[in-house]
Amino acid sequence: VIVVSGSGPAINSLSILTDDDSFLPGSQVNPVPMKNKTVNVEAVIADANGVADIASVVLRFNSSIIAMAKKSEINSTAAVYSAAFNLSSSFPAGNYSITVAAADSTGFTANSSSQFEYLTLTAVDVDVSSIVFYASPGSTYEVVGDNSTSTAANITLLNSGNVQLDFDVWSTNFSAGSSIIEASRLQYTFNGNYNDVAFGGNMTNTKARKDINLNPGFMRGLSIKLKLPLATVPGNYSGVISLVAVNS
């Protein structure tokens, strides 16, 4: 008979403190557009040989190993350890698991796991809020889209969420007093080819959905072309072009 005595660490509790929906069971974490979301974790680690016998506590998540710091001592045999990690707004939505592992000075270990849900974020960042067409009757004027958010004169769409995006597109008519330029005088394209109806077409007053499948963190240019009738009355015309991101 071999009797081995000793006392290893124990994980009394493991808590994901970040919870953005207290009405649902478990932990739900909301992404923040264009920013990192910090997820805070705490664990209570105990060791009958004393807190000083706890050699290390680490948090494992998604192939990362994060050292947990001792936050406070509850008593001589138990202490609270904490750690945090960041998730980008483009980090995929889904259910994830974290694991805390504690080890003492003699090599005894303990593990505990917990889960959280990283919620879906549908978001698009557009680098322009208004566009101006300079055109004379009978002419064509184009605002060319590109894949750079640093070019203020070109329209760029950035998927700042964590799901693929399609887009609903529509426009009002443009008016200057009693004069009207119909929305159909505008053409748009997501791939530079105005003749490719899968990625563009003529503007209408009703929503038209385009299956763009824009991946999180990626950019896509939107080009818009105005063709003015020769009989257009000169003036400053105003209207609204609407673009709404939807999950693919």
Salt bridges, closest charged atoms under 4 A:
ASP20 OD2 - LYS37 NZ 3.08
GLU42 OE2 - LYS71 NZ 2.38
GLU73 OE2 - LYS70 NZ 2.98
ASP168 OD1 - ARG209 NE 2.72
